[in-house]
Amino acid sequence: MPHITQIAAPVMKTDARLSCFVSPKVPTSVNAEQVTGISWDGEHMPVHGKPVETVSISETLLFKFYDFFFEKLGHVVSIAHIGRVFDFRVLSYAICKVDMVNEFSNQVLAFGDSLLLLRSKVPKLSYYKQEFLAGYFVRFNINVRVCVQVVWPNKFV
């Protein structure tokens, strides 16, 4: 199972955002580094060559993610592009490992995969990559390899 290296999320219709880098238990693969720009050698995490501070997955889920969303907002819907294939599986695995299944299952109303949704609702698009979708729907160029930027800027929420 891949390990989470970053959790980033916005609160829709507000300026609130969560973004933190997570220290995985195993080094990142070369392929993962090429896709995300994030590497981990067991001690240091550069993102596109610049060092960032990391926290453990349990600290991220227990304190940052849980407090940020559930304590402040109550119930949430989690949406990720290609979430069914990757994000939700990895997040569910991490939640089980830190023994927080009950806490999360009581708060997360649904998981939505934006790729599946867009393919069913807008079936004739040429592409479904995030870069294309951002430009097509909101006329905004994004670099999906920088996850913090994918946490939508205020003018699009």
N, C-alpha and C positions, 0 to 999 in steps of 0.2 A: 504494500500500500504506500503510495506517495505520502510525503509529509507536507504539512502546511508551512509556508514560509512567510505569508502575509495575510492578514485579515483587514479588509477595508470596506467600509459601508457608509452610506449617507442616511440621514433621516429625511425623508421626503418633505418638502415644503418648509424646511428650516435650514439653518446654516450648520447644524450639528453634523459632525463626521467622526468616524473612528478609523484610524489607520495605525496598525502596529505590525512590526516584523517579528516573526516567531522563530526561535532557534529550534530547528528540526533535530531529531536524534541521529540522523544519518547525513553524510555529505550529499549535496545536490548533484544530480547527474549532469553531464556535459550538455545533453539535450535540454534539460530544464533551464540551465544557465543561458543557453542560446535563446530560448523562448521568452524568459522573464527578465533576464539581466541580473538575476539574484544568484549569488553563490554562497556556499556555506562550507567551511573547512573543519567544522567542529568547535571553533572558537570565534571566528570573525565572519561577519556578513557584509560584504560590499554589494551595493545595488548600483549597477552601471559604474562600478569602480569606486564608488564613494561609500565609506563605512557608515553603517546605521546601528542604532541600539536595538537589541533584541530582548524578548522575554520568552519564558517557557510557554508551551501550549496550555498547561493547566492555569498559569497566571493569566494568560490571555483570555481563556474561556471563562474562568471563575470570576475574575475581577473586571477586566476591561470590557469584554463583549457582553457578559451578563449584566453588569451594572449599567453600561451605556444604553443598552436597549431595553431590557426587561424592567429594571428598576425605574427608569424614566418614562418608558412608553407603554408598558404592559405587553399586549400581544403584538406580534410582528409577522410579516410575510417576507420570506427570504427569496430573493431572485438573483440568479446568476446565469451568465451566458455559457452554455454547455454545462450547466449545473448538474443535470442528471448523470452525465458521464463522469464528471470529475469532482467538482466542488462539494456537492452534497454527500457523495460517498466518503470523501476524505474528512469532511467536517463531522459526519455521523460517527465515523471510526474514532476520531479524536474525542468526541463527546462521550463515547462509551469508555474510552481509555481513562478519562478523568472522572468517571462515574457521575455524570451529570445528565443522564438520559431523562429522568423525571423532570428536572428543572427546565430543560429545553423543550421537551414534548408538551409541557403545560403552557409554554409561551409562544412557540412558533406555530402559527395557524396553518401555514402551507409553505411548500418549497415550489418555486416556479422557475422553469428553464426558459429563458428569453429566446433562445434559438428555436426551440420547439414551438413556442407561441408565435413567433414571427413567421416561421415557415408555414404554419397553418392559417394565419390571418392575412398574411401578405405573400402569397405563394409565388408570385412572378418576379421577385427581385432577382437581380443578377448574382448578388453575393449576400452572404449573411455574416461576414466577419464584422467584428465590432467597429473597426475603422470605417468600413463602408457604411454601416448602419448609422453611425454618428453623423457622418456627412450627409447621408440621404434624408434622415429625419429631422435633424436639428442644425444642419449646415455648420458642423463643428468638426475640426480635425483633431483626432486624439491619437496618442501613442499607447496602445494597449499594453505595451511592455512596461509601462509605468502605471501601476495599478492605482496609485493615489489620484492620478488624473482621470481615471475611469470612474472614480467616485464623482459623479456628475457635478460640474460647476453650478453655482447658484442660479445662473440665468436659464438653466434648462429644467430645473426642478419645479 
